[in-house]
Amino acid sequence: VNYTIQNIVASASDVWIGNGSSYAFEGNIDDVRIWSEARTGAQISAHMNQELKGNEINLSAYYNFNKSTGQDVVDVTNIPDNGVLGADASVEETDPLRINSDKVNSENDSYLSFDGGDRVFISNGSQLQVTGDLTIEMWLKPGDINTKRAIMNKAVGGEYTVYLEPGGQLSFYNGINGFHTGTANVDYKSIWTHKPLDSNEWTHVAITRDGTSGICTWYINGVFSRSAILFDPAVNPIASSPDDVYIGVDRAGVSKYLGELDEVRIWSEVRTEMEIGQHMYQELNGNEPNLNGYYTFNSTEGQTIVDHTIYENHGLLGFGNA
């Protein structure tokens, strides 16, 4: 079948969102984008879970509803065509409601809330002793960003450790002596995120490590943050440690996380920016290749924190017995 597309004629009509004459939309709308280009499937999927800057080429209008105040709906592009919430500039009961979005996940989603005295303990399974290619992902909603707090602790001189630093930046440590102590910049090194996290807001974070090049990279909400070479694996390979994995506290029980945490994923591969962005809002099946640990916190049995991978390195909630 052949189709002939006639010239599209520009109209003098205004743009309405949520209402078209007698057809009114009922539901939620977010992140409206209008482009003067035909976006490819790859471009759409790569950026659909990421906010834009507003200065992207051929982006004609962009309404993320984050910067709107009063009745104004802000167009974030360089040449803004701002909108008005409701039928006019006055506040009416029929106006759409602004809802601050939380992280997106499954309908059965639950998460862990740490009050500064909690932890998850996971024994040192062989699948968690990742010394080569690595990706760690999780959702964080910190309640305090002014104190150094342990997020995930295995061994700073070994496979991996993640801290929330004073001021809100995240740090990733790994090292070559296989212990949780040592000399900084000799036995272990770290890389920090470029910008701090916001307190009391959900943020998706991911750190990757290339086991061949030694390059470690931070991603925040699926977007590149910072990259650096910490060690040359050919000269100083990352060491495996006998240490167990702690979530929400360091080994000494001194540095404790305060806030909420969800969807911890440990991979023995370097996930790409596109893979992280595409799947950060989606629950996994648990049988994905190179997925070494997966903790959704949706399925708990007593004090047991379920690992949904085939390896079943289950954790223990708190300091008591299961």
QUIJOMO-V277555 format. One record per residue. RES is the residue in one letter. SS is DSSP state (H for helix, E for strand, C for the rest). OMEGA is omega in radians with two decimals (* if undefined). D_FIRST is the distance of its C-alpha to the first C-alpha in whole Angstrom. Layout:
res: {RES RES}
ss: {SS SS}
omega: {OMEGA OMEGA}
d_first: {D_FIRST D_FIRST}
//
This chain:
res: {V N Y T I Q N I V A S A S D V W I G N G S S Y A F E G N I D D V R I W S E A R T G A Q I S A H M N Q E L K G N E I N L S A Y Y N F N K S T G Q D V V D V T N I P D N G V L G A D A S V E E T D P L R I N S D K V N S E N D S Y L S F D G G D R V F I S N G S Q L Q V T G D L T I E M W L K P G D I N T K R A I M N K A V G G E Y T V Y L E P G G Q L S F Y N G I N G F H T G T A N V D Y K S I W T H K P L D S N E W T H V A I T R D G T S G I C T W Y I N G V F S R S A I L F D P A V N P I A S S P D D V Y I G V D R A G V S K Y L G E L D E V R I W S E V R T E M E I G Q H M Y Q E L N G N E P N L N G Y Y T F N S T E G Q T I V D H T I Y E N H G L L G F G N A}
ss: {C C C C C C C C C C C C C C C C C C E E C C E E C C C C C C C E E E E C C C C C H H H H H H H C C C C C C C C C C C E E E E E C C C C C C C C E E C C C C C C C C C E E C C C C C C C C C C C C C C C C C C C C C C C C C C C E E E E C C C C E E E C C C H H H C C C C C E E E E E E E E E C C C C C C E E E E E C C C C C C C E E E E C C C C C E E E E E E C C C C C C C C E C C C E E E E E C C C C C C C C C C E E E E E E E C C C C C E E E E E E C C E E E E E E E C C C C C C C C C C C C C C C E E E C E C C C C C C E C E E E E E E E E E E C C C C C H H H H H H H C C C C C C C C C C C E E E E E C C C C E E C C E E C C C C C C C C C E E E C C C C C}
omega: {3.12 3.12 3.07 -3.13 3.12 3.10 3.10 -3.07 3.07 -3.12 3.09 -3.08 3.03 3.13 3.11 3.07 3.11 -3.13 3.08 -3.07 -3.09 -3.09 -3.10 3.14 3.06 -3.09 -3.11 3.12 3.10 2.97 3.13 -3.10 3.08 -3.08 3.00 3.08 3.08 -3.13 3.12 3.08 3.14 3.12 -3.13 -3.09 -3.10 -3.02 -3.03 3.11 -3.11 3.00 3.12 3.09 -3.12 -3.14 3.13 -3.13 3.08 3.01 -3.03 3.13 -3.09 -3.12 3.12 3.06 3.10 -3.02 -3.11 3.10 -3.12 3.12 -3.11 3.00 -2.93 2.93 -2.99 -3.11 -3.11 3.10 -2.95 2.92 -3.06 -3.14 3.12 3.14 -3.14 -3.07 3.12 -3.06 -3.14 3.14 -3.11 3.13 -3.11 3.13 3.04 3.11 3.01 -3.13 3.08 -3.05 2.99 3.09 -3.12 3.11 -3.09 3.12 -3.11 -3.02 2.94 -3.08 3.11 3.07 -3.11 -3.12 -3.12 3.10 -3.09 3.05 2.89 3.14 3.10 -3.11 -2.94 3.07 -3.08 -3.13 3.13 3.11 -3.04 -3.12 3.13 3.09 -3.03 2.89 3.01 3.11 3.02 2.97 3.13 2.99 -3.03 3.07 3.14 3.12 -3.10 -3.10 3.07 -3.06 -3.12 3.06 3.09 -3.03 2.96 3.06 3.12 3.08 -3.12 -2.93 -3.07 2.99 -3.13 3.10 2.88 -3.05 3.05 -3.06 3.01 3.08 3.06 3.08 3.08 3.14 2.86 -3.02 -2.93 -3.12 3.07 -3.11 3.11 3.04 3.11 3.14 -3.13 3.13 3.01 3.12 3.12 3.10 -3.08 3.00 -3.10 3.04 -3.09 -3.10 3.12 3.00 3.01 3.10 3.08 3.03 3.11 3.10 3.04 -3.11 3.11 3.04 3.09 3.05 3.06 -3.07 3.11 -3.09 -3.06 -3.12 3.06 -3.03 3.05 3.00 3.10 -3.06 3.07 -3.08 3.14 3.12 -3.10 -3.13 3.12 3.02 -3.13 3.11 2.97 -3.07 3.14 -3.12 -3.10 -3.13 3.09 -3.05 2.98 -3.09 3.05 -3.02 3.04 3.14 3.07 3.04 3.11 -3.14 3.04 -3.06 -3.11 -3.11 -3.10 -3.13 -3.01 -3.12 3.06 -3.11 -3.09 -3.02 -3.10 2.95 3.11 -3.14 3.09 -3.10 2.99 3.08 3.08 3.11 3.14 3.09 3.14 3.14 3.12 -3.12 -3.10 -2.97 -3.04 3.10 -3.05 2.99 3.14 3.08 -3.11 -3.14 3.14 3.11 3.06 3.02 -3.01 3.10 -3.08 -3.05 -3.13 -3.08 3.06 -3.08 3.09 3.11 -3.05 3.14 -3.09 3.02 -2.96 2.93 -3.03 3.05 3.13 -3.08 3.03 3.01 -3.05 -3.13 3.11 -3.10 3.07 -3.08 -3.12 3.11 3.14 *}
d_first: {0 4 7 10 13 16 20 21 24 27 29 33 33 34 33 34 34 34 34 32 33 34 32 35 34 36 37 37 35 36 35 33 31 29 28 27 25 22 24 23 23 27 28 27 29 32 33 32 36 37 39 38 40 39 39 36 34 31 32 33 34 36 37 39 41 44 46 46 49 50 47 46 43 43 40 41 39 41 40 41 39 41 41 43 43 43 43 46 48 50 51 49 49 45 45 43 45 45 45 46 44 46 44 41 41 41 42 45 46 50 52 55 58 60 64 65 67 64 63 60 62 60 62 61 59 58 54 55 57 55 56 53 49 49 47 49 47 48 48 51 53 56 59 61 60 64 65 64 63 62 58 58 61 61 63 63 64 62 58 57 59 57 59 59 61 63 61 58 57 56 57 56 59 60 62 64 67 66 68 67 70 71 71 68 66 68 67 64 62 60 57 56 53 53 53 55 53 54 56 55 51 49 48 46 48 47 49 48 50 49 52 52 52 54 51 51 49 49 46 46 43 41 42 44 48 50 50 53 55 58 59 58 58 59 62 63 60 60 62 62 64 66 65 63 60 61 59 60 64 65 67 71 69 70 67 65 61 61 58 55 53 50 47 49 47 49 47 48 45 45 42 40 39 35 37 39 37 34 37 40 39 38 40 40 40 44 43 41 42 45 45 49 50 48 50 48 51 50 51 55 58 61 62 59 56 53 52 48 48 49 52 53 56 56 58 61 61 65 68 69 68 65}
//
